[in-house]
């Protein structure tokens, strides 16, 4: 009888232990799921200024609107312009919390001057394309045709798109007479010169051409083209570190990358 009671007690304790273990496991699983799957970070608040390359105008405008909808207490101003100009402004003390440029070399200037809170990260890439007046009246088919087509719009050398255009033309061994070149201070103004009829053709970012309905395009062969890498970084001078980092992470995250892809940018 004693042996029977001992056996029964052992079985009961064993069942209780297993049940307790299962319950503990379920609680642990639930806790893990709650913190890693479907969790939503608390909305951030504050005010920041983002200095962004002109070629990001459409995409960053949408990203800003989406971010503010998710964070109603956030106030974001975006200062668009040539990356070179923006870098000079920041270096001179202009207020800025986040920088997003069209080339790594310009961002490196800020890094070399110890103005970044942390190393920059690449969030998108881009390429160049030839744009022409609607209907391509000059019959431009290659980069070589630009040398005799008439007035050609290029970005100034101080802008990344100008540096990239010079690189593309050099690779293709094409020289455009200085007298035939119209310089824009960034990609937007360069595109506008063609769209408004002030130039017969130009070289701009593929994303700018995609956003315009006033120009036709001619592809630049991959072997002659460049890959423009876009870095983003939080500036050391920011007084809204949490918001600045949250915006940067949003750009680098799936929501931001989806907007950039829709605008024609390529993955980093």
N, C-alpha and C positions, 0 to 999 in steps of 0.2 A: 504494500500500500504506500509506504514511504517512497519507494523507488518510483511508483506511478506519479505521485505528487511532484516529486523532484523533476521528472521528465516533462510534466505538464507545465510547470513553472518555467522551465528552460525554453519550451516552445513559445510560451506567451511573451517572454522577454525578447526572444529573437524576432518575433513578429513586430513587437513594439519598436525595436531598434530599426528594422527595415522601413517601417512606416515613417518613423522620424527622419530617417535618411532621405527618403523620397520627398518628404515635405520640405526638408532643408534644401534639397537639390532644386526643387521647383521654385523656391523663394530666390535662390541664387540665380537661376536662369532668368527669372522675371526681373531681378534687379539689373542683371547684365543687359537684357534687352532694353530696359528703360533708359540706360545711360548711353548706349551705343547705337541703338536703332530707333529712328523716328524721334529722337530728342531734338528740341528746338532751343537754340541759344536765346537768352534774354535780349530784347531789342536794345540797341545802343543809342545814345543821344549825344548832342554836342554840335559843334560847327567846325568844318574843315574846308580848305581850298585845295583843289587838285589841279596841278599844272600838267596838261596833257597835250600831246602832239596833235596838230590840226587834223591829221588823217584819222584821228579817233573820234571826231566830232559826233557823227551819227551814232556809233556804237556806245560811246561813253554817255551820251545823252540818255539813251535807253537804259543803260546799266544804272545810272544815277536815279532815274525815275523808279525803277524796280526796287532798288536798294532802299529808297526813302519810303516806299509803300510798306516795306517790311520793317522799317525802323522810322516810324512817324516823327520821332523826336530828333532826327538827324537833319542837319542843315548843311547842304553841300553846294559849293560854288566851284565850277570848273572853268579854268583859265586855259583856253585853247590857243595854240600858236606854234611857231616853228620850235622844234626841240632846242636848237641852238640859242634862240632868243630866250626861251623859258629858263634854260640853264644859267644864262647870264643874269637874268632877273633874280633867280634864287640865290646865286652867288653874291649878288649885290644886296641881299637882305629882304627881297620881296616876300611877303607872307605866303607860305605854301606848306602844306602838310604831307602831300603825296605827290610824287613825280612819276609820270608815265610817258616815256619817250619813244621815238621811232628808231633809235639806234643805240647800241651798247657804248659806243665811244663817247657820246655826250653824257650818258649816265656815269661813265667812269670818271669824268671831270668832277662830278659831285662827290663821288666816292674818294677820289684822290685828295679832295679838300676836307675829308672827314665830315661831310654834311649829311650822310645817310645814317639812319638809326640801325639798319641791318643791311646785309648784302641785297642787291636788287635781284628780282626773279623775272625770267622771261615768261610772258603770258600770251604772246601771239607772234605770228610771222606774216610777212607780206611780200609781194613782188611788184615789179614795175610793168607798165604796159604803155603802148603808144596810143594816144587819143587823137582823133581827127575831127574836123567839122563833119556834121551829118552828111552821109553819102560819100565821104572820103573823096572830095573833088580832085585832089592831087594824085589819087591812085597810089597812095603809100602802102607798100607791102612789106618793107623791111626797114631796119634802122638805117641802112645805107641811103635810102630814099630821102631821109630827112636833110641830108647835106645840100640838096638842091631844090627842096620843096617850097621854100619861102620862109616866112617868119615862124620860128619854132619856140614854143614856151618850155622853159626848163626852170626848175627850182634854183634859187641862189645857192652858192657854195656853202653858205653858213647853215643851210638846212640839210638834214639827212637825205631828203629826196634829191637834192642837188648833187650831193656826194655820190649817191647811188647811180644817178643818171650819168655822171661823168665816168664812173666805173664801167657801166654798161657800154657806153660809147667807145671807151678805150679798148674794152675786150673785143668789140666788133670792128675795131680799127676805122671808126667813123669820126670825121671832123666836121662840125657845123660852123660855118663862118661866124665870127663874133657879131658882125653886123646883122646877122639873121636871127640872133638869139634874143628872146624876151624873157627877162628873169622875174620870177615870182618869189615872194619871201617865204612861202610854204606851199604845200601840195594843193591846197584849196584855191589859192590865187592863181597858181599855174594852170589848173584845170579850167578856171573861170576865163582865162585868156583865150582858150580854145572855144569854150562854150559860147562866149560872147562875140566870137569872130575876130578877135585881135591877133590871133595866130592860127595858122593852117593846121598845126599839129603840136603835140607836146608829149612829154614823158612824165607820167604820174604813177601813183600807186594803183594797183588793180582794184582796190577797195573803193577808191574815190571815183574811178571810172564806172564801177558797178552802180554807184549811188546816183549817177547822173543820167538824165534822159536827153541831154543836149549834145552828146558826142558819140562817135563810133569808135571802135577799138581795133587795134592790130596787135596780135600777140608777139611777144619777144621770146625767141627760142630759149629754152632752159639753159643751154650752154653759154648763152650771152647774158642771161639775166642774173639777178642777185636775190638773196634771201635777206630781207630786212627783219631783224629780231627786235621785238618790243619789250623793254624791261620796265618794271614798276618797282617803286621803293617808297617806304615811309621816311620822311625827313627827320633828322635829329631835332630840328627846331620846333616840331609840332607841340602844341599845348593840348591836343586832343588825341593822345596816343591810342586809346581804346577804339575810338571811332575811325581813326586813320588806318589802323591795322585791320579792322573789320571790313572797311571798304576794299582794301587791297586783297584780303582773303576772298571777298565776294567776286572780285574780278578774276581771281585765279580759280575760283570754284566752278561747279557745273553750270550755275545760272549765268555767270559772266561769260564763260566760254561759249555757251549756246548763242548768246547775243553776238559775240564776235564772229562766230562761224556764219551766222545768218547774214552778217555784213560783208562776208567774203574773206575774212582773215583766216589764216591757216593755224593749225595747232602748233604749239611751241616745239 
